[in-house]
Amino acid sequence: MKRAPLIIGLLIGLLLLFLVAAFYFGYVKGFELVERKNPPDVTKLKGKWETKKSMPTARTEVSVANLGGKIYVAGGINRSGGTERAVEEYDPQKDSWRKVARLPKPLHHAGIATVGKNLYVIGGLQGLDLVPSKDVFVYDPQKNHWKKRASLPTARGAMAVAVANGKIYAFGGLDSNGLTKEVTAYNPAADSWQKRRPLLTARDHLAPRRQRPPARRHQGRPGPDRPRRRPGPRSDARHREPRVDRG
């Protein structure tokens, strides 16, 4: 009778070993075999990349927007680490670049948006010490001229910018104290800013998406002291904020 517990233990161990082996060879290896037999057909993937004419000024951390079928690249950090004022226009039809009026001040990580026939550059950072700016400039391509507009309530850069119902929304970013939850809306017709409901989590380098009726923002950097949350079906990666005015 003393052998009974030992025999039972051995049987349980063999059963567990069998289940693990069955899972590994039946599911894991079987899944790999199916993938090898049915690889994705890359020939059916749409689109392709092509090399086009290079931008005149080599730089990074730029602001890019489309206006009137042309692509505008503003500001950035050049090869020597300096902050740029350069603004260059790309014509996809002609595959050509041309320099246009420079920014009134050097900026990188600025917000950028198109409303009507004008281009707006909002806030941004200066230098490698990331000094935030509250300046807002509007570009008129017909006059090739920049004009100063009402400043941001708080100086910041590396924010997300989106246009909804004729207004420009600026989400999060970096201010003089670090990451910010601030959300503001700019009315170009009234040349005025209004503070809106803040983000749930302070973030910079985030990306916005326009969706009716609300505007939404996606992920971004929560900062070194804030762990990223894995996006789920209802996670904050697609959290609605703020609701967009219909007026």
N, C-alpha and C positions, 0 to 999 in steps of 0.2 A: 504493500500500500504506500510505502514511502516513495516508491518510484513514480506514482501517479502524478504528483505536481510537476516533476521533472519532465515527464513525457508530454503533459499538457502544455508546459512552457515551450518545449521544442516544437510542438505542433503549431502553436500560436506564432512562434518565430518564423517557421517555414511558410505559414500562411501570409504573414506580413511581407516576407521576402518575395513571395509569388505575386502579391498585389502590386508591389513596387515595380517588379520586373515587367508585369503586364502593362502597367501604366506607361513605363518608359518605352518599351518596344512597340506597344500598341497605339499610343497617342503621340509621344514626342517624335519617335522615329517615323511613325506613320505620317505625321504632319510634314516632316522634312521630305519624305518620299513624294508626297502629293505636290509639294512646292517644286521639287526637282522635275517632276513629270509635267507640271502645269505652270511653268514660269510666266511672269507677266510679259505680254507682247508689247515691247517698247516701240514697235513700228506703228502701233495704233495711237500712241500718245500724240496729242495735238501741239502745235507750236514748235518753234525752234529759235535759238539764239543766233544773232548775227553781229559781227563787229562793224561798228559805224565810226564815223569820223570822231577823233578824240576831242575832248573839251580843251579849249585854249589854256586854261589855268588849272594846273594839277592841285587838287585840294580834297579835303575830307570834311565830315561834319557839316555838310552843306544843307541848304533849304531848297526844295524843288517843288514846282507847281506848273500846271498847264494853264495857259491863257491864250485864247484865240487860236488853238491848234499848235502853238509853239510851247516849248519846254523852257522854263526859266530856272537857272541855278544861281542861287544868291549866297554870298558870304562863304564861310568855312575856315578851315585851318590849312595853311600852305605847307610846303615841304620843310621850311625852316621853323615851323611852329608858330608863325605869326597869324593873327586873325585878319581875314580878308574883307575887303569892301567890294570885290569884283562881282558883277552880275553878268551872266552870259545867256544868250538866247539861242536855242537849237530849233531848227526847222526840219522836221522829219521828212517832209516832201523833198527837200533839196539836199538832205544830209549835210547841212552846213551850220556853222556857228557864227555868231557875231556878238561883239561886246556892246552892251548898252550902258546907260547911266549907272554909275557905281552907287552902292548904298551910302547914305549920309554918314554912317559910322561903321567901323569894322564889327562884324558879328559872326558867331557860329552858333549852331543849335537854336536858331531862331524859328519861331512858328511862321508858317506861310499859308496863305489862302487866296482864292480868287472869288471876288464878288462882282458880278456884272462884267465890265470891261477893265477892271482894275485889279492890281495885285497888291496884297497886304503882307507886310513883314512885321511880325509881332514879337517883341521882347528879344530874347537871345542871350548869349553869354559872350564875354570878352576875355581874351587871353587864356593861358593855360591854367591860371588860378580861378577860372570860371566865375568872373564877376558878372552877376545878372544885370540885365537892362530892362527898363520898363517902356522904352520908346516904341512907338508904332509908326510905320511909314507906309504910304500908299504910292504905287507906281502907276503912272499913266503912260501906256505904250505909244499913244498918239503923239504926246509931247516929249517922250523919253525923259521924264522928270519924276523925281521923288518929292513927296510932300509929307511933313510931319502931321500926325493926327493925335487924338487924345491918348494919353499914356495909359498903360496897364495900371490897375490899382496897386499891384505889387510887382516889383521887378523880378522876372524869372525867365528861364530858358529851358530847353530840352522838354518842352511840353507837347501835348497832342493838340492839334487844331483841326476843327471841322466846321463846315458851313451848313446851316439848316435854316430854312425860311428867311434867307437874306441876312442872317446874323452869323457872326463868327464866334465859335465857342472854343475856349482855351482850357485844357484839362491838365491839372497837376504840373509837374516840372520841378526845377531846382530854383529856390530863392536864396537869399543871403543866409538863411538858417539851415539849408539843406533841402531835403525832399518836402514837397508841399501837397496838400489835398485840394488846394484852391481851384475853383471852377468859376470862370467869368464869361460873360457874353457881351460882344461888341456889336452895336448897331451902327453901321456905316452911314445911314441916312441922318441919324442924330449925332454922330460922332461922340458916342458915349458908351461907357462900360457899366455893366451891372453884375454884382456878385450873385452866383447861383449856389445851389446846394453842393457842398464839397464832396469829393471822392470819399469812399469808405476807407481806402488805404492810400497813403502818400506814395506817389510813384513819379518816376521820370522816364524818358525814352519810351513812352507808350504810344500805341497807334489807335486812332479813332475809326469808327465806322458809322456812316449815316444809315439809320433805319427808321422808317416811319411807324408811329409818331415820335419815338424817342431817339436821341443820339446815344451812341454807346462807345465805350472805350475798351481796349484789349490789353491785358497783361501789363507789360512795362517792367521797369526795375523797381522793386520795393525797397531796395537799400540793403547794405550788408547786415544790418541788425534785424531785418524783417524777412523771415523765410518765405519763399515762394509757395503758394498753395497750388496743388495740382488742379488744373481746370477740369471741372466735371460738367455734367449736363446742365446744372443750374448754378455753376460756380460764379465767382465775382469777375471772371474773365470776360463775361458778357453781361455784367450788371447794368441795369438801366439807370443812368444818371447823366445829366439831369433831364427832366422832361423838356421838350422843346416847345417854345411858344409857337402858336399857329398864326399869330398876328404879325 
